[in-house]
Amino acid sequence: MPDGVHREHVSEEWYVIWLGLPHAEGSVVIGRTKRLRRHLYHRCFPESGAACEDVRGHVAGIEWLLRQHRARAD
């Protein structure tokens, strides 16, 4: 996992991805991921509402969400 990024398991298939500790003051949600039936793939949904992306590997998906978040912040 990238430094400072945490995931919160909210259901069998869904995770909420946080920059900071989940629900802590100052932390922000950068997106959500859904585990797909295709082995190792996750659908990543940026919090910005940008188009989702299917990414192989959960950590790779979280890194993709972090890049999307940082690009929007610039």
Buried (B, 14 or more C-beta within 10 A) or exposed (E): EEEEBBBBEEEEEBBBBBBBEBEEEEBEBBBBBBBBEEEEBBBBBBBBEEEBBEBEEBEBBBBBBBEBBEEEEE
